Amino acid sequence: MKSFSVSEPSSGHFVLQGDLNRNTVTSGWRNAINDLSAKQDATGKALAIVDLSEIQDVDTAGLAWLVNLLKHSKQKNIRFQLKNVPATLINLAKISDVDQFLSVQ
């Protein structure tokens, strides 16, 4: 099991790294929300690009984490885009019928 972390190599571009599963999502949840919230501009709008290219393992808990991240982002007026979504996550989103909600294709 690899730990889960969120890094920000450039402003508004977040890279999720490691495992996004039931064993790791609770440790990264609060930090990710705080990081995204800090990106609002003076008008209260922000765009965050969430890059999943470095995710090693993902399960339904990871999918639920992303759905909650979207929910909290909308509440804070932050748009976010998922980038480099792993095939496993796309399949889980389709099976769970949230693929359109997450804009996963």
N, CA, C and O atoms as CSV, one atom per row, in Angstrom:
chain,resi,resn,atom,element,x,y,z
A,1,MET,N,N,0.833,-1.177,0.000
A,1,MET,CA,C,0.000,0.000,0.000
A,1,MET,C,C,0.879,1.242,0.000
A,1,MET,O,O,1.807,1.371,0.799
A,2,LYS,N,N,0.569,2.142,-0.904
A,2,LYS,CA,C,1.265,3.413,-0.971
A,2,LYS,C,C,0.383,4.477,-0.347
A,2,LYS,O,O,-0.837,4.451,-0.508
A,3,SER,N,N,0.988,5.402,0.356
A,3,SER,CA,C,0.206,6.462,0.976
A,3,SER,C,C,-0.373,7.377,-0.095
A,3,SER,O,O,0.013,7.318,-1.262
A,4,PHE,N,N,-1.284,8.202,0.318
A,4,PHE,CA,C,-1.962,9.132,-0.569
A,4,PHE,C,C,-1.504,10.540,-0.238
A,4,PHE,O,O,-1.433,10.920,0.931
A,5,SER,N,N,-1.193,11.316,-1.278
A,5,SER,CA,C,-0.810,12.702,-1.046
A,5,SER,C,C,-1.305,13.567,-2.194
A,5,SER,O,O,-1.619,13.083,-3.282
A,6,VAL,N,N,-1.362,14.847,-1.919
A,6,VAL,CA,C,-1.766,15.839,-2.908
A,6,VAL,C,C,-0.645,16.865,-3.000
A,6,VAL,O,O,-0.245,17.452,-1.994
A,7,SER,N,N,-0.140,17.076,-4.213
A,7,SER,CA,C,0.876,18.111,-4.402
A,7,SER,C,C,0.340,19.144,-5.392
A,7,SER,O,O,-0.606,18.881,-6.134
A,8,GLU,N,N,0.953,20.304,-5.388
A,8,GLU,CA,C,0.539,21.383,-6.274
A,8,GLU,C,C,1.772,21.928,-7.005
A,8,GLU,O,O,2.394,22.892,-6.557
A,9,PRO,N,N,2.120,21.295,-8.145
A,9,PRO,CA,C,3.320,21.738,-8.869
A,9,PRO,C,C,3.189,23.133,-9.473
A,9,PRO,O,O,4.195,23.814,-9.670
A,10,SER,N,N,1.980,23.561,-9.767
A,10,SER,CA,C,1.745,24.933,-10.220
A,10,SER,C,C,0.382,25.371,-9.680
A,10,SER,O,O,-0.445,24.538,-9.308
A,11,SER,N,N,0.164,26.653,-9.643
A,11,SER,CA,C,-1.044,27.188,-9.036
A,11,SER,C,C,-2.305,26.637,-9.694
A,11,SER,O,O,-2.484,26.750,-10.907
A,12,GLY,N,N,-3.178,26.040,-8.878
A,12,GLY,CA,C,-4.438,25.500,-9.368
A,12,GLY,C,C,-4.338,24.145,-10.038
A,12,GLY,O,O,-5.345,23.622,-10.515
A,13,HIS,N,N,-3.142,23.559,-10.087
A,13,HIS,CA,C,-2.941,22.241,-10.688
A,13,HIS,C,C,-2.495,21.287,-9.583
A,13,HIS,O,O,-1.390,21.408,-9.053
A,14,PHE,N,N,-3.363,20.341,-9.245
A,14,PHE,CA,C,-3.098,19.412,-8.162
A,14,PHE,C,C,-2.830,18.020,-8.726
A,14,PHE,O,O,-3.517,17.570,-9.644
A,15,VAL,N,N,-1.847,17.358,-8.183
A,15,VAL,CA,C,-1.526,15.996,-8.592
A,15,VAL,C,C,-1.772,15.075,-7.403
A,15,VAL,O,O,-1.189,15.251,-6.333
A,16,LEU,N,N,-2.642,14.090,-7.606
A,16,LEU,CA,C,-2.886,13.086,-6.576
A,16,LEU,C,C,-1.898,11.960,-6.804
A,16,LEU,O,O,-1.706,11.511,-7.934
A,17,GLN,N,N,-1.269,11.502,-5.724
A,17,GLN,CA,C,-0.231,10.485,-5.834
A,17,GLN,C,C,-0.485,9.355,-4.864
A,17,GLN,O,O,-0.988,9.569,-3.761
A,18,GLY,N,N,-0.131,8.141,-5.281
A,18,GLY,CA,C,-0.234,6.977,-4.421
A,18,GLY,C,C,-1.535,6.239,-4.614
A,18,GLY,O,O,-2.077,6.186,-5.718
A,19,ASP,N,N,-2.030,5.673,-3.540
A,19,ASP,CA,C,-3.270,4.890,-3.564
A,19,ASP,C,C,-4.447,5.750,-3.125
A,19,ASP,O,O,-4.375,6.469,-2.129
A,20,LEU,N,N,-5.522,5.662,-3.881
A,20,LEU,CA,C,-6.750,6.377,-3.545
A,20,LEU,C,C,-7.791,5.306,-3.230
A,20,LEU,O,O,-8.623,4.948,-4.063
A,21,ASN,N,N,-7.713,4.805,-1.990
A,21,ASN,CA,C,-8.597,3.702,-1.598
A,21,ASN,C,C,-9.019,3.844,-0.135
A,21,ASN,O,O,-8.686,4.824,0.532
A,22,ARG,N,N,-9.747,2.859,0.337
A,22,ARG,CA,C,-10.329,2.933,1.685
A,22,ARG,C,C,-9.289,3.072,2.782
A,22,ARG,O,O,-9.599,3.568,3.865
A,23,ASN,N,N,-8.067,2.647,2.523
A,23,ASN,CA,C,-7.019,2.734,3.539
A,23,ASN,C,C,-6.347,4.105,3.590
A,23,ASN,O,O,-5.676,4.432,4.569
A,24,THR,N,N,-6.527,4.910,2.537
A,24,THR,CA,C,-5.752,6.145,2.443
A,24,THR,C,C,-6.559,7.428,2.327
A,24,THR,O,O,-6.038,8.498,2.641
A,25,VAL,N,N,-7.804,7.362,1.891
A,25,VAL,CA,C,-8.525,8.605,1.583
A,25,VAL,C,C,-8.787,9.487,2.789
A,25,VAL,O,O,-8.820,10.709,2.649
A,26,THR,N,N,-8.970,8.923,3.942
A,26,THR,CA,C,-9.257,9.763,5.107
A,26,THR,C,C,-8.095,10.680,5.455
A,26,THR,O,O,-8.310,11.778,5.969
A,27,SER,N,N,-6.868,10.248,5.184
A,27,SER,CA,C,-5.714,11.087,5.508
A,27,SER,C,C,-5.583,12.274,4.563
A,27,SER,O,O,-5.049,13.309,4.960
A,28,GLY,N,N,-6.054,12.153,3.322
A,28,GLY,CA,C,-5.893,13.226,2.361
A,28,GLY,C,C,-7.087,14.127,2.199
A,28,GLY,O,O,-6.999,15.152,1.523
A,29,TRP,N,N,-8.193,13.773,2.796
A,29,TRP,CA,C,-9.442,14.495,2.565
A,29,TRP,C,C,-9.372,15.957,3.003
A,29,TRP,O,O,-9.592,16.852,2.188
A,30,ARG,N,N,-9.079,16.205,4.238
A,30,ARG,CA,C,-9.114,17.567,4.772
A,30,ARG,C,C,-8.075,18.461,4.103
A,30,ARG,O,O,-8.369,19.619,3.806
A,31,ASN,N,N,-6.892,17.961,3.864
A,31,ASN,CA,C,-5.861,18.773,3.228
A,31,ASN,C,C,-6.261,19.178,1.818
A,31,ASN,O,O,-6.021,20.316,1.413
A,32,ALA,N,N,-6.865,18.270,1.067
A,32,ALA,CA,C,-7.262,18.588,-0.306
A,32,ALA,C,C,-8.339,19.662,-0.322
A,32,ALA,O,O,-8.277,20.581,-1.139
A,33,ILE,N,N,-9.311,19.565,0.552
A,33,ILE,CA,C,-10.368,20.574,0.622
A,33,ILE,C,C,-9.772,21.928,0.993
A,33,ILE,O,O,-10.128,22.943,0.395
A,34,ASN,N,N,-8.883,21.955,1.961
A,34,ASN,CA,C,-8.255,23.214,2.368
A,34,ASN,C,C,-7.425,23.805,1.241
A,34,ASN,O,O,-7.457,25.015,1.019
A,35,ASP,N,N,-6.678,22.967,0.523
A,35,ASP,CA,C,-5.861,23.445,-0.585
A,35,ASP,C,C,-6.721,24.037,-1.681
A,35,ASP,O,O,-6.400,25.099,-2.213
A,36,LEU,N,N,-7.812,23.365,-2.028
A,36,LEU,CA,C,-8.690,23.877,-3.069
A,36,LEU,C,C,-9.369,25.173,-2.636
A,36,LEU,O,O,-9.510,26.098,-3.436
A,37,SER,N,N,-9.783,25.243,-1.391
A,37,SER,CA,C,-10.471,26.433,-0.893
A,37,SER,C,C,-9.574,27.664,-0.958
A,37,SER,O,O,-10.052,28.778,-1.172
A,38,ALA,N,N,-8.300,27.463,-0.776
A,38,ALA,CA,C,-7.351,28.571,-0.780
A,38,ALA,C,C,-7.141,29.154,-2.173
A,38,ALA,O,O,-6.529,30.214,-2.306
A,39,LYS,N,N,-7.631,28.489,-3.205
A,39,LYS,CA,C,-7.384,28.914,-4.573
A,39,LYS,C,C,-8.432,29.863,-5.132
A,39,LYS,O,O,-8.366,30.222,-6.307
A,40,GLN,N,N,-9.373,30.266,-4.337
A,40,GLN,CA,C,-10.389,31.198,-4.817
A,40,GLN,C,C,-9.771,32.567,-5.088
A,40,GLN,O,O,-8.893,33.025,-4.357
A,41,ASP,N,N,-10.247,33.206,-6.150
A,41,ASP,CA,C,-9.791,34.563,-6.428
A,41,ASP,C,C,-10.692,35.572,-5.705
A,41,ASP,O,O,-11.557,35.180,-4.922
A,42,ALA,N,N,-10.495,36.846,-5.961
A,42,ALA,CA,C,-11.248,37.892,-5.256
A,42,ALA,C,C,-12.750,37.814,-5.522
A,42,ALA,O,O,-13.548,38.262,-4.699
A,43,THR,N,N,-13.137,37.250,-6.661
A,43,THR,CA,C,-14.562,37.123,-6.974
A,43,THR,C,C,-15.158,35.851,-6.384
A,43,THR,O,O,-16.355,35.598,-6.521
A,44,GLY,N,N,-14.323,35.052,-5.728
A,44,GLY,CA,C,-14.819,33.810,-5.142
A,44,GLY,C,C,-14.872,32.662,-6.122
A,44,GLY,O,O,-15.461,31.623,-5.822
A,45,LYS,N,N,-14.266,32.825,-7.297
A,45,LYS,CA,C,-14.263,31.765,-8.303
A,45,LYS,C,C,-12.869,31.176,-8.437
A,45,LYS,O,O,-11.865,31.863,-8.251
A,46,ALA,N,N,-12.830,29.920,-8.757
A,46,ALA,CA,C,-11.546,29.270,-8.941
A,46,ALA,C,C,-11.717,28.058,-9.840
A,46,ALA,O,O,-12.808,27.501,-9.962
A,47,LEU,N,N,-10.624,27.665,-10.461
A,47,LEU,CA,C,-10.576,26.453,-11.249
A,47,LEU,C,C,-9.425,25.623,-10.718
A,47,LEU,O,O,-8.309,26.121,-10.569
A,48,ALA,N,N,-9.689,24.382,-10.437
A,48,ALA,CA,C,-8.645,23.471,-9.989
A,48,ALA,C,C,-8.598,22.298,-10.960
A,48,ALA,O,O,-9.623,21.686,-11.263
A,49,ILE,N,N,-7.419,21.997,-11.436
A,49,ILE,CA,C,-7.217,20.835,-12.292
A,49,ILE,C,C,-6.639,19.743,-11.404
A,49,ILE,O,O,-5.601,19.925,-10.768
A,50,VAL,N,N,-7.330,18.604,-11.369
A,50,VAL,CA,C,-6.923,17.492,-10.517
A,50,VAL,C,C,-6.385,16.382,-11.427
A,50,VAL,O,O,-7.142,15.740,-12.155
A,51,ASP,N,N,-5.077,16.171,-11.375
A,51,ASP,CA,C,-4.380,15.211,-12.223
A,51,ASP,C,C,-4.257,13.877,-11.480
A,51,ASP,O,O,-3.698,13.810,-10.386
A,52,LEU,N,N,-4.787,12.829,-12.091
A,52,LEU,CA,C,-4.787,11.505,-11.465
A,52,LEU,C,C,-3.746,10.568,-12.073
A,52,LEU,O,O,-3.811,9.357,-11.856
A,53,SER,N,N,-2.798,11.099,-12.820
A,53,SER,CA,C,-1.824,10.256,-13.530
A,53,SER,C,C,-0.915,9.458,-12.605
A,53,SER,O,O,-0.359,8.442,-13.022
A,54,GLU,N,N,-0.754,9.890,-11.365
A,54,GLU,CA,C,0.145,9.196,-10.442
A,54,GLU,C,C,-0.590,8.354,-9.406
A,54,GLU,O,O,-0.008,7.948,-8.400
A,55,ILE,N,N,-1.882,8.091,-9.660
A,55,ILE,CA,C,-2.651,7.209,-8.782
A,55,ILE,C,C,-2.297,5.763,-9.133
A,55,ILE,O,O,-2.355,5.361,-10.295
A,56,GLN,N,N,-1.935,5.000,-8.122
A,56,GLN,CA,C,-1.537,3.607,-8.326
A,56,GLN,C,C,-2.702,2.643,-8.190
A,56,GLN,O,O,-2.827,1.698,-8.968
A,57,ASP,N,N,-3.558,2.883,-7.198
A,57,ASP,CA,C,-4.671,1.989,-6.908
A,57,ASP,C,C,-5.874,2.846,-6.529
A,57,ASP,O,O,-5.741,3.846,-5.824
A,58,VAL,N,N,-7.044,2.443,-7.003
A,58,VAL,CA,C,-8.263,3.181,-6.678
A,58,VAL,C,C,-9.386,2.174,-6.466
A,58,VAL,O,O,-9.456,1.153,-7.150
A,59,ASP,N,N,-10.261,2.471,-5.513
A,59,ASP,CA,C,-11.423,1.623,-5.267
A,59,ASP,C,C,-12.649,2.516,-5.089
A,59,ASP,O,O,-12.584,3.721,-5.331
A,60,THR,N,N,-13.752,1.931,-4.670
A,60,THR,CA,C,-14.990,2.704,-4.536
A,60,THR,C,C,-14.877,3.803,-3.475
A,60,THR,O,O,-15.542,4.833,-3.585
A,61,ALA,N,N,-14.053,3.597,-2.462
A,61,ALA,CA,C,-13.844,4.656,-1.467
A,61,ALA,C,C,-13.139,5.849,-2.113
A,61,ALA,O,O,-13.445,6.999,-1.795
A,62,GLY,N,N,-12.209,5.582,-3.007
A,62,GLY,CA,C,-11.548,6.655,-3.743
A,62,GLY,C,C,-12.515,7.392,-4.646
A,62,GLY,O,O,-12.455,8.616,-4.765
A,63,LEU,N,N,-13.406,6.647,-5.281
A,63,LEU,CA,C,-14.442,7.256,-6.108
A,63,LEU,C,C,-15.348,8.140,-5.247
A,63,LEU,O,O,-15.653,9.269,-5.630
A,64,ALA,N,N,-15.770,7.645,-4.110
A,64,ALA,CA,C,-16.612,8.429,-3.203
A,64,ALA,C,C,-15.874,9.688,-2.741
A,64,ALA,O,O,-16.487,10.746,-2.604
A,65,TRP,N,N,-14.586,9.584,-2.503
A,65,TRP,CA,C,-13.767,10.730,-2.109
A,65,TRP,C,C,-13.823,11.808,-3.191
A,65,TRP,O,O,-13.993,12.990,-2.891
A,66,LEU,N,N,-13.680,11.392,-4.456
A,66,LEU,CA,C,-13.731,12.349,-5.555
A,66,LEU,C,C,-15.107,12.987,-5.693
A,66,LEU,O,O,-15.212,14.185,-5.959
A,67,VAL,N,N,-16.164,12.196,-5.512
A,67,VAL,CA,C,-17.525,12.736,-5.565
A,67,VAL,C,C,-17.703,13.778,-4.465
A,67,VAL,O,O,-18.281,14.837,-4.711
A,68,ASN,N,N,-17.220,13.500,-3.267
A,68,ASN,CA,C,-17.305,14.470,-2.169
A,68,ASN,C,C,-16.453,15.702,-2.434
A,68,ASN,O,O,-16.838,16.815,-2.074
A,69,LEU,N,N,-15.298,15.507,-3.061
A,69,LEU,CA,C,-14.457,16.640,-3.422
A,69,LEU,C,C,-15.197,17.547,-4.397
A,69,LEU,O,O,-15.142,18.771,-4.272
A,70,LEU,N,N,-15.883,16.958,-5.358
A,70,LEU,CA,C,-16.692,17.742,-6.294
A,70,LEU,C,C,-17.796,18.492,-5.560
A,70,LEU,O,O,-18.024,19.674,-5.818
A,71,LYS,N,N,-18.475,17.814,-4.655
A,71,LYS,CA,C,-19.565,18.434,-3.892
A,71,LYS,C,C,-19.066,19.645,-3.095
A,71,LYS,O,O,-19.661,20.721,-3.153
A,72,HIS,N,N,-17.984,19.463,-2.360
A,72,HIS,CA,C,-17.445,20.553,-1.546
A,72,HIS,C,C,-16.884,21.675,-2.412
A,72,HIS,O,O,-16.961,22.847,-2.045
A,73,SER,N,N,-16.327,21.318,-3.549
A,73,SER,CA,C,-15.809,22.331,-4.464
A,73,SER,C,C,-16.938,23.201,-4.998
A,73,SER,O,O,-16.806,24.423,-5.074
A,74,LYS,N,N,-18.036,22.576,-5.363
A,74,LYS,CA,C,-19.180,23.354,-5.854
A,74,LYS,C,C,-19.711,24.277,-4.769
A,74,LYS,O,O,-20.091,25.413,-5.054
A,75,GLN,N,N,-19.742,23.806,-3.533
A,75,GLN,CA,C,-20.214,24.640,-2.429
A,75,GLN,C,C,-19.314,25.862,-2.232
A,75,GLN,O,O,-19.772,26.908,-1.772
A,76,LYS,N,N,-18.051,25.726,-2.579
A,76,LYS,CA,C,-17.093,26.819,-2.421
A,76,LYS,C,C,-16.866,27.576,-3.732
A,76,LYS,O,O,-15.941,28.380,-3.846
A,77,ASN,N,N,-17.730,27.303,-4.722
A,77,ASN,CA,C,-17.673,27.966,-6.019
A,77,ASN,C,C,-16.354,27.701,-6.749
A,77,ASN,O,O,-15.799,28.599,-7.382
A,78,ILE,N,N,-15.866,26.485,-6.659
A,78,ILE,CA,C,-14.642,26.078,-7.337
A,78,ILE,C,C,-15.000,25.043,-8.398
A,78,ILE,O,O,-15.588,24.005,-8.092
A,79,ARG,N,N,-14.647,25.330,-9.633
A,79,ARG,CA,C,-14.811,24.337,-10.693
A,79,ARG,C,C,-13.559,23.479,-10.708
A,79,ARG,O,O,-12.450,23.983,-10.525
A,80,PHE,N,N,-13.736,22.185,-10.925
A,80,PHE,CA,C,-12.528,21.391,-11.100
A,80,PHE,C,C,-12.695,20.422,-12.243
A,80,PHE,O,O,-13.794,19.976,-12.574
A,81,GLN,N,N,-11.554,20.118,-12.832
A,81,GLN,CA,C,-11.497,19.187,-13.945
A,81,GLN,C,C,-10.595,18.031,-13.565
A,81,GLN,O,O,-9.536,18.219,-12.967
A,82,LEU,N,N,-11.033,16.828,-13.923
A,82,LEU,CA,C,-10.195,15.650,-13.724
A,82,LEU,C,C,-9.376,15.434,-14.980
A,82,LEU,O,O,-9.871,15.584,-16.098
A,83,LYS,N,N,-8.134,15.084,-14.783
A,83,LYS,CA,C,-7.207,14.884,-15.890
A,83,LYS,C,C,-6.483,13.551,-15.686
A,83,LYS,O,O,-6.171,13.181,-14.554
A,84,ASN,N,N,-6.220,12.839,-16.763
A,84,ASN,CA,C,-5.493,11.563,-16.717
A,84,ASN,C,C,-6.163,10.565,-15.768
A,84,ASN,O,O,-5.522,10.002,-14.880
A,85,VAL,N,N,-7.451,10.364,-15.975
A,85,VAL,CA,C,-8.235,9.479,-15.117
A,85,VAL,C,C,-7.899,8.019,-15.445
A,85,VAL,O,O,-7.997,7.613,-16.603
A,86,PRO,N,N,-7.502,7.223,-14.437
A,86,PRO,CA,C,-7.183,5.816,-14.681
A,86,PRO,C,C,-8.403,5.030,-15.161
A,86,PRO,O,O,-9.534,5.327,-14.776
A,87,ALA,N,N,-8.167,4.040,-15.991
A,87,ALA,CA,C,-9.247,3.208,-16.533
A,87,ALA,C,C,-10.065,2.557,-15.419
A,87,ALA,O,O,-11.282,2.420,-15.544
A,88,THR,N,N,-9.415,2.159,-14.344
A,88,THR,CA,C,-10.119,1.542,-13.223
A,88,THR,C,C,-11.146,2.495,-12.633
A,88,THR,O,O,-12.263,2.087,-12.317
A,89,LEU,N,N,-10.779,3.752,-12.485
A,89,LEU,CA,C,-11.699,4.745,-11.941
A,89,LEU,C,C,-12.846,5.022,-12.911
A,89,LEU,O,O,-13.990,5.192,-12.487
A,90,ILE,N,N,-12.552,5.067,-14.186
A,90,ILE,CA,C,-13.603,5.261,-15.186
A,90,ILE,C,C,-14.613,4.123,-15.102
A,90,ILE,O,O,-15.821,4.357,-15.123
A,91,ASN,N,N,-14.118,2.890,-15.007
A,91,ASN,CA,C,-15.013,1.735,-14.904
A,91,ASN,C,C,-15.850,1.779,-13.628
A,91,ASN,O,O,-17.047,1.493,-13.666
A,92,LEU,N,N,-15.235,2.132,-12.504
A,92,LEU,CA,C,-15.983,2.245,-11.244
A,92,LEU,C,C,-17.052,3.331,-11.345
A,92,LEU,O,O,-18.164,3.154,-10.848
A,93,ALA,N,N,-16.723,4.438,-11.977
A,93,ALA,CA,C,-17.684,5.535,-12.126
A,93,ALA,C,C,-18.861,5.114,-13.001
A,93,ALA,O,O,-20.006,5.470,-12.725
A,94,LYS,N,N,-18.575,4.359,-14.050
A,94,LYS,CA,C,-19.653,3.884,-14.923
A,94,LYS,C,C,-20.547,2.885,-14.199
A,94,LYS,O,O,-21.773,2.970,-14.283
A,95,ILE,N,N,-19.945,1.953,-13.499
A,95,ILE,CA,C,-20.713,0.950,-12.754
A,95,ILE,C,C,-21.574,1.618,-11.684
A,95,ILE,O,O,-22.706,1.200,-11.436
A,96,SER,N,N,-21.032,2.653,-11.056
A,96,SER,CA,C,-21.738,3.371,-9.989
A,96,SER,C,C,-22.678,4.439,-10.526
A,96,SER,O,O,-23.383,5.094,-9.759
A,97,ASP,N,N,-22.689,4.614,-11.834
A,97,ASP,CA,C,-23.565,5.580,-12.504
A,97,ASP,C,C,-23.279,7.030,-12.073
A,97,ASP,O,O,-24.199,7.835,-11.925
A,98,VAL,N,N,-22.006,7.346,-11.877
A,98,VAL,CA,C,-21.607,8.718,-11.561
A,98,VAL,C,C,-20.615,9.262,-12.594
A,98,VAL,O,O,-20.016,10.316,-12.383
A,99,ASP,N,N,-20.442,8.547,-13.704
A,99,ASP,CA,C,-19.474,8.965,-14.698
A,99,ASP,C,C,-19.805,10.334,-15.294
A,99,ASP,O,O,-18.895,11.123,-15.549
A,100,GLN,N,N,-21.066,10.627,-15.519
A,100,GLN,CA,C,-21.432,11.945,-16.045
A,100,GLN,C,C,-21.298,13.018,-14.967
A,100,GLN,O,O,-20.940,14.157,-15.270
A,101,PHE,N,N,-21.577,12.673,-13.735
A,101,PHE,CA,C,-21.456,13.600,-12.625
A,101,PHE,C,C,-20.009,14.084,-12.472
A,101,PHE,O,O,-19.759,15.254,-12.184
A,102,LEU,N,N,-19.062,13.157,-12.670
A,102,LEU,CA,C,-17.653,13.495,-12.557
A,102,LEU,C,C,-17.040,13.930,-13.881
A,102,LEU,O,O,-15.848,14.229,-13.939
A,103,SER,N,N,-17.831,13.969,-14.935
A,103,SER,CA,C,-17.337,14.277,-16.277
A,103,SER,C,C,-16.254,13.290,-16.702
A,103,SER,O,O,-15.255,13.674,-17.311
A,104,VAL,N,N,-16.458,12.040,-16.381
A,104,VAL,CA,C,-15.530,10.980,-16.759
A,104,VAL,C,C,-16.093,10.305,-17.999
A,104,VAL,O,O,-17.280,9.984,-18.067
A,105,GLN,N,N,-15.230,10.096,-18.967
A,105,GLN,CA,C,-15.682,9.457,-20.214
A,105,GLN,C,C,-14.943,8.166,-20.468
A,105,GLN,O,O,-15.195,7.498,-21.470
